[in-house]
Amino acid sequence: MRDPLEFCLAQDVVPEAARVVRVLPDTADWAAAIGPMAGYLRETGFGGRPGECALLPGSDGVASALLVIDAAEKRRDPYRFAGLPGILPKGVWRLDFSAMEAGETSLAEDAVLGVCLGAYRFGPGAAKEGARVAIPQGVEDAVMLARACWLGRDLVNLPANQLGPVELAEQARAELIAAGASVEVIGGAMLEGAYPCLAAVGAGSDRHPRVVVARWSGSRAGPDAPLVSLVGKGVCFDTGGYDIKPSAAMLRMKKDMGGAALMLAVALVAIWRDLPIRLELRLGCVENSVSGHAMRPGDILRTRAGLTVEVGNTDAEGRLVLCDLLTEACEAEPDLLLDAATLTGAARVALGPDLPAVFGTDDAFCETLLRAGYDTRDDLWRLPLWDAYDAWLDRKTADLGNVSDKPMAGAITAALFLRRFVKSSVKWAHFDTYAWNDTAAPGRPAGGETLGLRAISEAIRRITMN
């Protein structure tokens, strides 16, 4: 795992050795605050607007910097600081919040996380040395979130020839064992027997599927501690199978394991925070390919739950990967069950690329998720599990189909399919995510993304710490 501490953060820095970024609210008299340099900044077009950052000259080059942030913004926002890595010259910097009225600790946490989100790079130049921000005390949680985000982004960005099902499973195993979890990686005949539907999805590829099952208990978690179960779709490449995708739609299909990357990141944050919970994680690592062994449209598959599924479209494979994992997760009667998947284009049509769709069976937990997303600037949006559409999945030759017989509400019917494999007694939430930034913005580099990481992690903490 690449560590932000090696790229954009600096530890044990003597304050006098670091140049200063003064953080001012947009309501402040910035000209009075910086004195003689005010005229120079005006000449450069600086106006003290939120988001503006100015470099102030000194005898040896850039002496300091000034960052203006929106004083009216009441919720936490790391993106206010995400542009700094692209502006500050190479060297060590520290942030001065003395002009801000808000709590310095929360601003410092936002700043550290924002700098890490903005400094992330993948590919050529990723290891280029640049500005480093000194880490103030009390921001360990921000560093944890940054580490998890970088790991998730790296996994999604890796090309499929470098990250197949085995590689994804082994990467997850290494990270989880290092964090203190017990991990089992399942393949071969054992996988085929325990997860028959998932095995059918992977049958078309020479790169055989793997299932990762990890378990961990916090240091304060007794045998009756809440059990949180996480499930992630890890389709390392999706051709669409016999219902093959057009070439343009296949270009980004290395990201189809984004749900697994997200749930792995969420699990690691929970472990690093040492939450008082019992944790289970299941990742379905598989490739959906085309061959003489691949599943076909019209095939009827057996699931772990005993239900039969008619394959109406081989490109609707993600729900087939998840259904067996959800069934197994429910066997342990978890207090919370969450799954994440790059599941439907319909969710993107409805909400666009930046807003993951959430479906859930428990209103209170869904409200906690949405509030956590708002508070952490990692927004989610709830869509309904509309019962009237459930019958659209019924089939005469099987218990249900993997797609509905209507060309509408694709995200909803996909979630309803998954609900068929979740016990009614279990509080469950499903995240339909894009896992990608189409265009670059401060803190959101183009490429793989862990949309929902901060929201889900915060919601789990709020639920389990109460």
Disulfide bonds with the S-S distance in Angstrom:
none
